[in-house]
Amino acid sequence: MKIILDHATEILLLLFLIITFLQSGIDKISDWNGNVSWLKEHFSATPFKNIVPILVGIILIAEVIAGLLCLVGIYELMLNGQTTFALYGAILSCVTLLMLLFGQRIAKDYEGAKTIAIYFIPTILLVFLLQF
């Protein structure tokens, strides 16, 4: 119980990322065609217009791995107080969010980019907390 209380912020932020990325990954898997179709339209006037399915696949893989690393990170943190996997998950989460931000900026979806920036703030805070 002491580990949970000593690392409550990190655990809550890891749960935030698990929910965010695993839900997003599950959504992409369960409605692949709908997501790809919507994103093809979203990126129709960008250099990405012909590679949307590949990019969605890359994002899907990054999201699922990030979510799983965060999940393992919570387990590792609660088991022995170590933060290695949690840090890997947080870093990959940041990289994934930066990829999403880049896509939104390329598509000139500035409102979407703002939303991603909101997710980035607690994620980069988690990286900072896990480094010490």
C-alpha positions in Angstrom: 0.0 0.0 0.0 2.9 2.3 0.7 4.2 2.0 -2.9 0.7 3.0 -4.2 0.6 6.1 -1.9 4.2 7.0 -2.7 3.6 6.8 -6.4 -0.1 7.8 -6.7 0.6 10.5 -9.3 2.6 8.2 -11.5 0.0 5.4 -11.2 -2.9 7.7 -12.0 -1.1 9.2 -15.0 -0.2 5.7 -16.2 -3.9 4.7 -15.9 -4.8 7.8 -17.9 -2.4 6.7 -20.7 -3.6 3.1 -20.6 -7.2 4.2 -21.0 -6.3 6.7 -23.7 -4.2 4.4 -25.9 -5.7 1.0 -25.4 -9.2 2.4 -26.0 -8.0 4.2 -29.1 -6.2 1.0 -30.3 -9.3 -1.1 -29.7 -11.4 1.5 -31.6 -9.0 1.4 -34.6 -9.1 -2.4 -34.6 -12.9 -2.7 -34.2 -13.7 0.0 -36.8 -10.7 -0.1 -39.1 -12.6 0.7 -42.3 -14.5 3.6 -40.7 -11.3 5.1 -39.2 -9.3 4.8 -42.4 -12.2 6.2 -44.5 -12.6 9.2 -42.2 -8.8 9.8 -42.1 -8.5 9.5 -45.9 -10.9 12.4 -46.2 -9.1 14.3 -43.3 -5.7 14.0 -45.1 -7.0 14.3 -48.7 -5.2 17.6 -49.3 -1.9 16.5 -47.7 1.1 14.6 -48.8 -0.2 11.7 -46.6 -3.3 11.2 -48.8 -2.0 8.0 -50.4 -0.5 6.3 -47.3 -3.3 6.8 -44.7 -3.8 3.0 -44.0 0.0 2.6 -43.4 0.1 5.6 -41.1 -3.0 4.4 -39.2 -1.3 1.0 -38.8 1.8 2.7 -37.4 -0.2 4.8 -35.0 -2.2 1.7 -33.9 0.9 -0.3 -33.1 2.5 2.6 -31.2 -0.7 3.2 -29.2 -1.1 -0.5 -28.3 2.5 -0.9 -27.3 2.5 2.3 -25.3 -0.7 1.3 -23.5 0.7 -2.2 -22.7 4.1 -0.8 -21.5 2.1 1.5 -19.2 0.1 -1.5 -17.9 3.3 -3.5 -17.3 4.8 -0.3 -15.8 2.0 -0.1 -13.1 2.6 -3.8 -12.3 6.3 -3.4 -12.1 5.9 -0.2 -10.0 3.6 -1.9 -7.5 5.6 -5.1 -7.4 9.0 -3.8 -6.7 9.0 0.0 -7.0 10.8 0.0 -10.3 9.8 2.4 -13.1 11.6 1.1 -16.2 8.6 -0.1 -18.2 6.5 2.9 -17.0 9.1 5.2 -18.3 9.3 3.4 -21.6 5.5 3.6 -21.9 5.4 7.3 -21.0 8.2 8.0 -23.6 6.4 6.0 -26.3 3.2 7.8 -25.4 4.9 11.1 -26.0 6.3 10.0 -29.3 2.9 8.7 -30.3 1.2 12.0 -29.4 3.9 13.9 -31.3 3.1 11.8 -34.4 -0.6 12.6 -34.0 0.2 16.3 -33.5 2.3 16.3 -36.6 -0.5 14.8 -38.6 -3.1 17.3 -37.3 -0.8 20.2 -38.1 -0.2 18.8 -41.6 -3.9 18.5 -42.1 -4.3 22.1 -40.8 -6.7 20.8 -38.1 -5.6 23.2 -35.4 -8.4 22.4 -33.0 -7.4 18.7 -33.2 -3.8 19.7 -32.6 -4.8 21.7 -29.5 -6.6 18.6 -28.1 -3.4 16.5 -28.6 -1.4 19.2 -26.8 -3.7 18.8 -23.8 -2.9 15.1 -23.7 0.8 15.8 -24.1 1.1 18.0 -21.0 0.3 15.2 -18.4 2.3 12.7 -20.5 5.5 14.8 -20.5 4.9 15.4 -16.7 4.9 11.6 -16.3 8.2 11.3 -18.1 9.6 13.9 -15.9 8.4 12.2 -12.7 9.6 8.8 -13.8 13.1 10.0 -14.5 13.9 10.7 -10.9 
